[in-house]
Amino acid sequence: MHSRTNANEEIQAAREAARNTFNKTRRVNLRLTEQDFDRAHVKAMEEGLPYQTLLSSVIHKYLTGRLVENAEK
């Protein structure tokens, strides 16, 4: 049974590596107005997450066509 355990561990490791291949992140520098920066911080606090995560989510949603514009202004 020892070789079967090793095979299962290898399969699990391969699956994890495959998942991580598509989850790599890259650092970017982004310039925001002071007002947008402050708004991002406030919105992130309201959502209970770091502002970097909020901004990353907004960019991802925009790029994948899932960002919905609010009609209220």
C-alpha contacts under 8 A as a table, 3 or more apart, distances in Angstrom:
res1	aa1	res2	aa2	distance
1	M	4	R	5.16
1	M	5	T	6.35
2	H	5	T	5.14
2	H	6	N	6.37
3	S	6	N	5.01
3	S	7	A	6.14
4	R	7	A	4.98
4	R	8	N	6.16
5	T	8	N	5.11
5	T	9	E	6.16
6	N	9	E	5.02
6	N	10	E	6.09
7	A	10	E	5.03
7	A	11	I	6.12
8	N	11	I	5.07
8	N	12	Q	6.11
9	E	12	Q	5.07
9	E	13	A	6.08
10	E	13	A	5.01
10	E	14	A	6.10
11	I	14	A	5.08
11	I	15	R	6.19
12	Q	15	R	5.11
12	Q	16	E	6.18
13	A	16	E	5.09
13	A	17	A	6.14
14	A	17	A	5.06
14	A	18	A	6.16
15	R	18	A	5.08
15	R	19	R	6.26
16	E	19	R	5.14
16	E	20	N	6.15
17	A	20	N	5.07
17	A	21	T	6.17
18	A	21	T	5.18
18	A	22	F	7.25
19	R	22	F	5.87
19	R	23	N	6.71
20	N	23	N	4.86
20	N	24	K	6.45
21	T	24	K	6.18
32	L	35	Q	7.94
32	L	36	D	6.02
32	L	37	F	5.86
33	T	36	D	5.23
33	T	37	F	6.13
34	E	37	F	5.06
34	E	38	D	6.13
35	Q	38	D	5.19
35	Q	39	R	6.16
36	D	39	R	4.97
36	D	40	A	6.05
37	F	40	A	5.13
37	F	41	H	6.38
38	D	41	H	5.14
38	D	42	V	6.28
39	R	42	V	5.12
39	R	43	K	6.02
40	A	43	K	5.19
40	A	44	A	5.94
40	A	51	Y	6.01
40	A	54	L	7.47
40	A	55	L	7.33
41	H	44	A	5.12
41	H	45	M	6.17
41	H	50	P	7.87
41	H	51	Y	5.42
42	V	45	M	5.17
42	V	46	E	6.27
43	K	46	E	5.02
43	K	47	E	6.23
43	K	51	Y	7.85
44	A	47	E	5.01
44	A	48	G	5.93
44	A	49	L	5.31
44	A	50	P	5.88
44	A	51	Y	5.00
44	A	54	L	6.00
45	M	48	G	4.87
45	M	49	L	6.16
45	M	50	P	7.28
45	M	51	Y	7.65
46	E	49	L	8.00
49	L	53	T	6.68
49	L	54	L	6.91
50	P	53	T	5.34
50	P	54	L	6.51
51	Y	54	L	4.96
51	Y	55	L	6.17
52	Q	55	L	5.19
52	Q	56	S	6.07
53	T	56	S	5.05
53	T	57	S	6.07
54	L	57	S	5.10
54	L	58	V	6.26
55	L	58	V	5.12
55	L	59	I	6.23
56	S	59	I	5.21
56	S	60	H	6.08
57	S	60	H	5.04
57	S	61	K	6.04
58	V	61	K	5.18
58	V	62	Y	6.14
58	V	67	L	7.07
59	I	62	Y	5.13
59	I	63	L	6.16
60	H	63	L	5.19
60	H	64	T	6.15
61	K	64	T	5.20
61	K	65	G	6.04
61	K	66	R	4.76
61	K	67	L	4.84
62	Y	65	G	5.20
62	Y	66	R	5.94
62	Y	67	L	4.79
63	L	66	R	7.66
64	T	67	L	7.78
70	N	73	K	7.45
